[in-house]
């Protein structure tokens, strides 16, 4: 099969399948979101109606309790009680009766409208209250007395279950509030629910129905008095609504239609607010969305079938050239480029291909350079590792030789002391002109030289751990240079100080470190004898917050390369006597190592020598505290 035919089939498949899948997924997602939005809207409506119903009833309980807080009913006379009840009665519309009860539940005073015209002549506001029949007055008194006796302990009010009035069959509830005190009675009012019914009728516009159920699932209010009087039981159709503790959704069948309902409990009343719409009306936007979605999908598929052959023909030839370019790159010809002058995606692909080839070529060169850098870095790390190994080996040799030197010094001290003592006694006994006096003087000098060597051997073997205090490095170096000033001036040596700006403190033994730098200066002076240029450069550098680097550079004769590895060994010396008796640098190495530092030496024969010391700095004052 030719590539164009394969590309044609591929275009049709890759366009059709994703289009259908994306369309179906988009429709399902939109349908789900729209369904959730409809359900959420119904739930919010039901919650709003539940809150309004609770506010409508509970606000009356609050008003009755507030009236009792400001007026003690037991202290009222008949006329005062009637005036008090009138104020309460006229404060709220839709109150049909108000009664004042004593602690035993007996009615002490009441007010209601049985003759609207007569009451209206006294106060026009009475027209807003319902007329009450005699039988309804008795029913109210009985319900109010029973409700006051059943107020739960710790509660200040109670609300009766909804009921239909005895004569006119109108929905109502009794709201009762206890007076403060244990024997003060209470206040009760009969509240008609016609206002709530009218609101439900107004909210149920179009095909939407809004109604209230009582705690048993019977119809309480729906805006139609005929339905309210029959109190139809809907618990079978809405099994989750009666006694619900939170908002929810339900479906039920009525009059041959399927209804989608949302319900929400009315706080503290035990009622349930329900909002219902026919399923076809609620889901009408989903059906419209489905029609538009599948219409667009159909048009898209037709366009794909028409355009796929044209696209296959236009894509086949450039793709072949791109494939050839890829094969050239695979053969390692990174300089190969594709010449494809197009201003569409294939042209962009060709340019991207060329950019990729250029990037590969650059990356290849960078990789070669990186390999060279890596090789150099490995060599540098290997060199550092070798230096560390040499340093470790030197420290081990010095430790072993130091132990040997300690033993030798111990064994030599006693006979050496005897020799020196006897020679000194003999010199005291002989006159100056005695021929043996000169010989004994030479013996005494050589014995003292041996004693000096023994002391240096002991110093080499002993670890200095006492007297470590923060000391100013620059001041210590200045004192060492000052103590050697006469020798430096006599040898015509120029000293160049290049100290780090500011104070630099190290933690160490002032005497031991001063001795190290004194020995190093002495070695430098010996190395610069008979040199035309004699200068010493003393420099300090802060490597970081914990380390300081000290460099002492001279212009002496230098040390041969083959001697550098053994220069710190005890008793090693060069022909030029650079290290004196061969112990000076070994002692310096031991002292610097005891201070937690390092000492290294770089030298070019005929140019000079640089001694590099790295010492730890003293911790800050707060850290020492």
VOGU-3710 file (C-alpha; in Angstrom, 3 decimals, decimal comma):
1> xxxxxxxxxx> 0,000/0,000/0,000  1,368/3,397/-0,993  2,164/5,940/1,677  -0,561/8,254/0,392  -3,215/5,546/0,882  -1,915/4,734/4,305  -1,807/8,411/5,184  -5,369/8,827/3,942  -6,615/6,006/6,164  -4,542/7,331/9,045
11> xxxxxxxxxx> -5,962/10,826/8,661  -9,520/9,535/8,582  -8,944/7,319/11,608  -6,978/9,872/13,609  -9,510/12,594/12,865  -12,692/10,560/13,283  -11,924/8,637/16,452  -10,591/11,555/18,517  -13,371/13,816/17,253  -16,027/11,344/18,323
21> xxxxxxxxxx> -14,282/10,637/21,605  -13,722/14,305/22,419  -17,250/15,183/21,395  -18,784/12,443/23,511  -16,563/13,259/26,473  -17,313/16,963/26,119  -21,046/16,254/25,938  -20,922/13,956/28,927  -18,888/16,482/30,913  -21,184/19,335/29,982
31> xxxxxxxxxx> -24,253/17,190/30,686  -22,919/16,227/34,080  -22,023/19,834/34,912  -25,432/21,072/33,748  -27,214/18,349/35,696  -25,222/19,242/38,795  -26,087/22,912/38,273  -29,811/22,104/37,979  -29,690/19,917/41,090  -27,765/22,585/42,981
41> xxxxxxxxxx> -30,286/25,235/41,952  -33,145/23,052/43,204  -31,324/22,403/46,465  -30,695/26,096/46,989  -34,331/26,914/46,302  -35,477/24,259/48,773  -32,971/25,516/51,371  -34,146/29,115/50,894  -37,793/28,089/51,360  -36,885/26,047/54,448
51> xxxxxxxxxx> -35,019/28,961/55,983  -37,865/31,364/55,196  -40,436/29,049/56,784  -38,277/28,652/59,895  -37,733/32,411/60,135  -41,468/33,076/59,673  -42,382/30,876/62,640  -39,353/31,200/64,926  -39,365/34,988/64,737  -42,768/34,929/66,453
61> xxxxxxxxxx> -41,310/32,763/69,238  -38,502/35,316/69,624  -41,015/38,179/69,782  -43,113/36,417/72,437  -40,016/35,645/74,526  -38,847/39,258/74,189  -42,230/40,562/75,333  -42,083/38,366/78,450  -38,564/39,531/79,224  -39,759/43,164/79,393
71> xxxxxxxxxx> -43,016/42,494/81,227  -43,784/40,198/84,181  -47,254/38,766/83,401  -47,935/37,929/87,060  -47,739/41,623/88,006  -50,398/42,724/85,493  -53,986/43,558/86,356  -56,878/42,651/83,995  -56,756/45,925/82,018  -52,963/45,949/81,931
81> xxxxxxxxxx> -52,895/42,351/80,742  -55,384/43,182/77,980  -53,306/46,175/76,896  -50,139/44,014/76,947  -51,793/41,346/74,755  -53,073/43,998/72,350  -49,522/45,270/71,772  -48,331/41,748/71,138  -51,305/41,012/68,870  -50,857/44,073/66,681
91> xxxxxxxxxx> -47,079/43,656/66,382  -47,366/40,766/63,906  -49,803/40,133/61,009  -51,479/36,751/60,612  -51,781/36,240/64,388  -55,346/35,137/64,962  -55,252/34,695/68,762  -53,004/35,594/71,710  -53,428/34,259/75,244  -51,752/34,756/78,609
101> xxxxxxxxxx> -51,569/31,661/80,829  -50,666/31,192/84,475  -48,278/28,547/85,818  -51,079/25,949/86,013  -51,986/26,425/82,352  -55,171/28,410/82,966  -55,987/31,243/80,576  -55,848/34,591/82,398  -56,313/36,916/79,417  -56,705/36,644/75,657
111> xxxxxxxxxx> -57,389/38,685/72,566  -58,802/37,709/69,162  -60,980/39,259/66,441  -64,543/37,978/66,299  -66,132/41,214/64,965  -63,775/42,887/62,466  -65,794/46,080/62,067  -66,056/46,723/65,787  -62,334/46,139/66,310  -61,452/48,233/63,263
121> xxxxxxxxxx> -63,255/51,235/64,698  -60,934/51,040/67,704  -57,734/50,265/65,771  -57,545/49,964/61,927  -54,665/47,454/62,260  -57,114/44,808/63,444  -58,263/44,475/59,830  -55,027/42,625/59,042  -55,867/39,770/61,402  -58,123/36,806/60,673
131> xxxxxxxxxx> -61,560/36,469/62,218  -61,835/33,642/64,748  -64,899/31,512/65,531  -65,846/30,437/69,074  -64,899/26,822/68,461  -61,467/27,899/67,275  -60,955/29,902/70,492  -61,546/26,829/72,617  -59,317/24,689/70,400  -56,532/27,280/70,676
141> xxxxxxxxxx> -56,794/27,472/74,467  -56,595/23,685/74,756  -53,623/23,435/72,357  -51,770/26,335/74,021  -52,187/24,982/77,556  -50,996/21,532/76,452  -48,027/23,014/74,570  -46,902/25,130/77,559  -46,907/22,024/79,732  -44,687/20,203/77,208
151> xxxxxxxxxx> -41,953/22,824/76,725  -38,637/20,868/76,975  -36,424/21,641/79,931  -33,849/24,273/79,064  -35,979/25,730/76,240  -37,815/29,056/76,446  -40,376/28,307/73,724  -42,196/25,529/71,912  -44,027/25,219/68,591  -46,921/22,865/67,984
161> xxxxxxxxxx> -47,339/20,563/65,047  -49,215/22,228/62,172  -52,988/21,703/62,165  -56,183/22,892/60,459  -58,328/25,246/62,527  -61,497/23,705/63,924  -64,065/25,746/61,981  -62,566/27,450/58,958  -60,002/24,682/58,259  -57,022/26,967/57,740
171> xxxxxxxxxx> -53,433/25,815/58,395  -51,924/27,200/61,600  -49,482/26,528/64,424  -49,400/27,504/68,085  -46,247/29,274/69,312  -45,766/29,361/73,098  -43,086/31,086/75,200  -42,427/30,516/78,906  -42,112/33,539/81,163  -38,870/33,816/83,188
181> xxxxxxxxxx> -39,121/32,052/86,546  -40,454/28,666/87,527  -44,039/29,783/88,409  -44,696/32,620/85,966  -46,814/30,958/83,265  -46,413/31,883/79,649  -47,630/33,546/76,473  -49,092/31,733/73,431  -50,205/32,827/69,975  -51,923/31,118/67,052
191> xxxxxxxxxx> -50,084/31,910/63,794  -51,823/31,388/60,498  -49,747/29,956/57,671  -51,594/31,625/54,795  -48,660/33,989/54,126  -46,310/31,024/53,699  -48,887/29,341/51,444  -49,139/32,427/49,263  -45,375/32,644/48,970  -45,194/28,978/47,887
201> xxxxxxxxxx> -47,891/29,621/45,281  -45,931/32,617/43,944  -42,635/30,729/43,838  -44,148/27,777/41,990  -44,212/29,571/38,656  -44,537/27,697/35,395  -44,163/23,953/35,880  -42,198/24,222/39,125  -43,905/23,192/42,367  -42,849/24,387/45,828
211> xxxxxxxxxx> -44,520/22,870/48,905  -43,973/22,027/52,579  -44,383/18,628/54,224  -44,919/18,032/57,919  -42,790/15,622/59,944  -44,874/12,640/58,822  -44,532/13,375/55,107  -48,078/14,792/54,705  -48,696/17,869/52,580  -48,725/20,983/54,764
221> xxxxxxxxxx> -48,656/23,956/52,387  -48,503/24,270/48,606  -50,474/27,447/47,848  -53,728/25,579/47,112  -56,150/25,558/50,090  -57,981/22,513/48,753  -54,767/20,444/48,737  -53,798/21,718/52,168  -57,094/20,668/53,688  -56,791/17,098/52,393
231> xxxxxxxxxx> -53,270/16,718/53,904  -52,212/14,181/51,280  -49,546/11,703/52,394  -46,442/11,964/50,144  -44,057/9,863/52,268  -44,344/6,956/49,835  -43,342/9,084/46,832  -40,583/10,944/48,696  -39,247/8,317/51,124  -36,107/10,290/52,025
241> xxxxxxxxxx> -37,849/13,588/52,755  -39,804/12,938/56,030  -37,504/13,414/58,988  -34,561/14,439/56,739  -31,572/15,958/58,549  -29,955/17,471/55,465  -30,795/18,533/51,927  -31,193/15,847/49,292  -32,666/14,839/45,908  -35,515/12,509/45,026
251> xxxxxxxxxx> -37,494/11,301/41,993  -41,165/10,375/41,948  -44,000/9,675/39,505  -47,252/11,605/39,549  -50,026/12,008/36,978  -48,036/9,930/34,510  -45,034/12,279/34,652  -41,598/11,881/36,202  -40,633/14,624/38,645  -37,204/15,718/39,903
261> xxxxxxxxxx> -37,403/17,002/43,487  -34,974/18,638/45,924  -35,792/18,839/49,626  -34,339/20,557/52,674  -35,339/20,260/56,367  -36,878/23,313/58,064  -34,725/24,053/61,151  -36,366/23,262/64,543  -39,847/22,699/63,058  -39,505/19,162/61,708
271> xxxxxxxxxx> -40,978/20,244/58,358  -39,445/19,671/54,944  -39,374/22,174/52,053  -39,648/20,523/48,604  -39,013/21,998/45,132  -40,117/19,784/42,218  -40,043/20,117/38,428  -40,988/17,678/35,673  -37,932/15,778/34,527  -38,359/16,802/30,909
281> xxxxxxxxxx> -38,501/20,487/31,884  -35,523/20,216/34,217  -33,422/18,371/31,642  -34,509/20,426/28,619  -31,131/22,250/28,461  -29,390/18,841/28,375  -31,421/17,724/25,399  -30,656/20,970/23,563  -26,959/20,525/24,360  -27,036/16,962/23,026
291> xxxxxxxxxx> -28,631/18,032/19,749  -26,115/20,815/19,185  -23,147/18,630/20,173  -23,989/15,738/17,873  -24,832/18,138/15,058  -21,373/19,659/15,287  -19,825/16,181/15,418  -21,655/15,154/12,263  -20,509/18,214/10,347  -16,954/17,651/11,565
301> xxxxxxxxxx> -16,908/14,063/10,330  -18,184/15,101/6,896  -15,453/17,732/6,670  -12,830/15,156/7,664  -13,944/12,729/4,947  -13,766/15,468/2,308  -10,444/17,000/3,352  -8,556/13,813/4,233  -7,637/12,822/0,615  -6,428/16,332/-0,141
311> xxxxxxxxxx> -4,348/16,466/2,989  -2,907/13,017/2,331  -1,734/14,070/-1,106  -0,223/17,308/0,208  1,517/15,593/3,096  2,933/12,491/1,411  5,693/14,119/-0,641  7,146/16,426/2,059  6,978/13,594/4,571  9,105/11,448/2,294
321> xxxxxxxxxx> 11,733/14,167/2,158  11,649/14,480/5,927  12,099/10,717/6,243  15,133/10,866/3,969  16,606/13,653/6,086  16,066/11,572/9,228  17,910/8,659/7,637  20,837/10,953/6,839  21,024/12,058/10,453  20,844/8,426/11,538
331> xxxxxxxxxx> 23,886/7,691/9,372  25,808/10,317/11,352  25,644/13,118/8,758  24,813/15,805/11,317  25,514/18,591/8,797  22,667/17,424/6,509  19,827/19,953/6,062  16,405/19,749/4,334  15,498/22,342/1,720  11,699/22,665/1,913
341> xxxxxxxxxx> 10,315/26,120/1,191  6,826/26,013/2,691  4,895/28,349/4,959  2,740/25,762/6,660  3,250/23,218/9,404  5,380/21,016/7,157  7,628/23,965/6,498  7,828/24,550/10,234  8,613/20,862/10,677  11,400/21,072/8,087
351> xxxxxxxxxx> 12,858/24,126/9,821  12,526/22,403/13,171  14,269/19,370/11,672  17,116/21,573/10,482  17,268/23,235/13,907  17,397/19,800/15,476  20,275/18,808/13,199  22,110/21,999/14,104  21,430/21,398/17,803  22,705/17,831/17,509
361> xxxxxxxxxx> 25,824/19,049/15,779  26,428/21,689/18,460  25,631/19,180/21,214  28,101/16,745/19,688  30,832/19,364/19,753  29,867/20,350/23,307  29,923/16,694/24,322  33,445/16,363/22,993  34,451/19,496/24,902  32,697/18,206/28,007
371> xxxxxxxxxx> 34,613/14,951/27,735  37,842/16,917/27,590  36,813/18,975/30,636  35,767/15,828/32,466  39,122/14,246/31,681  40,921/17,322/32,999  38,727/17,353/36,111  39,423/13,669/36,757  43,131/14,304/36,380  42,892/17,252/38,785
381> xxxxxxxxxx> 40,961/15,209/41,356  43,458/12,371/40,927  46,282/14,801/41,510  44,570/16,137/44,645  43,985/12,586/45,846  47,632/11,766/45,342  48,631/14,885/47,266  46,277/13,851/50,085  47,789/10,383/50,080  51,295/11,861/50,177
391> xxxxxxxxxx> 50,251/14,123/53,059  48,758/11,179/54,944  51,796/9,046/54,289  54,073/11,872/55,432  52,039/12,304/58,624  52,291/8,585/59,307  56,056/8,607/58,698  56,481/11,639/60,909  54,435/9,994/63,649  56,570/6,833/63,464
401> xxxxxxxxxx> 59,823/8,761/63,333  58,585/11,003/66,133  58,042/7,965/68,345  61,527/6,717/67,462  62,972/10,161/68,135  61,217/10,310/71,519  62,862/7,018/72,509  66,269/8,170/71,315  65,972/11,484/73,127  65,030/9,740/76,349
411> xxxxxxxxxx> 67,989/7,387/76,130  70,438/10,193/75,223  69,416/12,700/77,889  71,012/10,970/80,886  74,503/10,274/79,432  74,480/13,665/77,710  73,777/15,387/81,020  76,681/13,512/82,608  79,035/14,521/79,748  78,016/18,193/79,950
421> xxxxxxxxxx> 78,348/18,243/83,725  81,807/16,674/83,767  83,079/18,877/80,916  81,843/22,006/82,719  83,607/20,906/85,945  86,846/20,225/84,047  86,659/23,641/82,338  86,301/25,282/85,732  89,392/23,528/87,001  91,649/24,275/83,979
431> xxxxxxxxxx> 93,160/27,693/83,319  92,433/29,484/80,059  95,941/28,980/78,666  95,937/25,239/79,259  96,181/23,341/75,924  93,332/21,030/77,004  90,973/23,950/77,674  90,323/24,582/73,951  89,699/20,893/73,339  87,222/20,678/76,235
441> xxxxxxxxxx> 85,493/23,863/75,001  84,934/22,231/71,621  83,610/19,117/73,341  81,258/21,311/75,402  79,929/23,119/72,312  79,278/19,867/70,457  77,576/18,374/73,507  75,314/21,412/73,690  74,563/20,973/69,975  73,562/17,381/70,726
451> xxxxxxxxxx> 71,382/18,651/73,596  69,666/21,063/71,182  69,018/18,193/68,775  67,580/16,130/71,646  65,220/18,976/72,614  64,044/19,275/69,001  63,495/15,525/68,885  61,343/15,796/71,999  59,438/18,698/70,473  58,918/16,639/67,309
461> xxxxxxxxxx> 57,457/13,725/69,273  55,262/15,688/71,685  51,744/16,853/70,741  51,050/20,411/71,918  47,484/20,592/73,298  47,692/23,359/75,922  47,493/27,104/75,669  45,090/27,263/72,713  43,551/30,758/72,701  42,235/33,082/69,984
471> xxxxxxxxxx> 45,179/35,135/68,742  45,590/37,872/66,145  47,515/36,285/63,268  48,755/39,575/61,819  50,058/40,843/65,160  51,875/37,538/65,748  53,511/37,710/62,282  54,561/41,314/62,910  56,188/40,297/66,210  58,068/37,438/64,492
481> xxxxxxxxxx> 59,328/39,806/61,773  60,313/42,353/64,423  62,270/39,720/66,406  64,150/38,774/63,238  64,534/42,393/62,112  68,262/42,599/62,823  69,059/39,472/60,835  66,833/40,628/57,962  68,492/44,059/57,852  71,976/42,552/58,079
491> xxxxxxxxxx> 71,192/40,213/55,157  69,641/43,126/53,198  66,330/41,231/52,805  63,229/43,203/51,775  59,976/42,038/53,437  56,651/42,604/51,626  53,559/42,244/53,791  50,314/41,457/51,948  47,849/40,832/54,748  44,130/40,270/54,401
501> xxxxxxxxxx> 42,255/43,499/55,250  40,791/43,426/58,727  41,489/41,305/61,764  42,200/37,582/61,310  42,145/35,386/64,398  43,243/31,798/64,720  42,951/29,431/67,685  46,379/28,262/68,772  49,472/28,464/70,931  51,208/31,799/70,384
511> xxxxxxxxxx> 54,655/30,482/71,323  54,396/27,371/69,139  53,127/29,263/66,060  55,715/32,029/66,538  58,431/29,349/66,658  57,088/27,857/63,380  57,235/31,178/61,525  60,636/31,954/63,087  62,036/28,652/61,792  60,542/29,304/58,345
521> xxxxxxxxxx> 62,126/32,785/58,259  65,471/31,289/59,285  65,287/28,721/56,491  64,429/31,483/54,008  67,445/33,542/55,133  69,744/30,549/54,702  68,322/29,858/51,224  68,925/33,464/50,054  72,632/33,616/50,913  74,723/34,792/47,961
531> xxxxxxxxxx> 71,527/35,539/45,950  71,476/38,806/44,000  67,843/39,496/44,878  66,744/38,849/48,451  63,063/39,393/49,324  60,420/37,657/51,405  56,683/38,056/50,711  54,336/37,239/53,585  50,650/37,101/52,589  47,382/36,023/54,266
541> xxxxxxxxxx> 44,101/35,149/52,539  40,705/34,174/53,957  39,726/30,985/52,132  36,296/30,960/53,827  34,833/31,672/57,260  36,718/28,720/58,821  40,129/28,689/57,102  42,938/31,207/56,571  45,857/30,683/54,130  49,340/31,999/54,926
551> xxxxxxxxxx> 52,026/32,111/52,218  55,727/32,822/52,778  57,568/33,258/49,466  61,336/33,812/49,202  63,730/34,366/46,301  66,246/31,759/47,454  67,963/29,016/45,515  64,940/26,723/45,613  64,814/23,001/46,288  65,346/20,293/43,686
561> xxxxxxxxxx> 62,134/18,529/42,684  63,439/15,123/43,785  63,868/16,437/47,365  60,367/17,882/47,787  58,708/14,651/48,868  61,276/14,096/51,663  61,697/17,707/52,773  59,555/17,239/55,921  61,336/14,050/57,015  63,436/14,391/60,213
571> xxxxxxxxxx> 67,214/14,716/59,640  66,747/15,333/55,917  68,801/18,287/54,657  69,988/19,648/51,338  73,574/20,407/50,436  72,900/24,109/50,956  71,881/23,370/54,571  68,375/24,854/53,861  66,887/22,975/56,775  69,819/23,208/59,201
581> xxxxxxxxxx> 70,050/20,027/61,215  67,159/18,489/59,261  64,585/18,843/62,061  63,217/22,348/61,572  60,593/21,576/58,889  59,620/18,319/60,601  58,921/20,268/63,813  56,934/22,864/61,825  54,869/20,106/60,210  54,090/18,541/63,585
591> xxxxxxxxxx> 53,051/21,885/65,171  50,785/22,908/62,277  49,227/19,454/62,201  48,577/19,707/65,966  46,732/22,976/65,282  44,409/21,230/62,808  46,081/22,806/59,786  48,234/21,783/56,849  51,651/22,844/55,545  52,845/22,350/51,974
601> xxxxxxxxxx> 55,858/23,533/50,051  56,258/24,609/46,425  59,680/25,334/44,992  61,308/26,063/41,660  65,036/25,502/41,654  66,860/28,759/40,952  63,642/30,839/41,469  62,554/30,467/45,075  60,368/28,593/47,531  56,808/29,181/48,761
611> xxxxxxxxxx> 55,615/27,668/52,051  51,804/27,466/52,272  50,093/27,040/55,631  46,319/26,603/56,106  45,048/27,209/59,655  41,529/27,073/61,096  40,198/30,425/62,256  39,044/31,017/65,834  35,267/30,717/66,307  33,266/33,873/66,884
621> xxxxx> 32,973/35,235/70,422  29,352/34,087/70,685  30,320/30,556/69,653  33,086/30,452/72,248  30,628/31,542/74,913
//
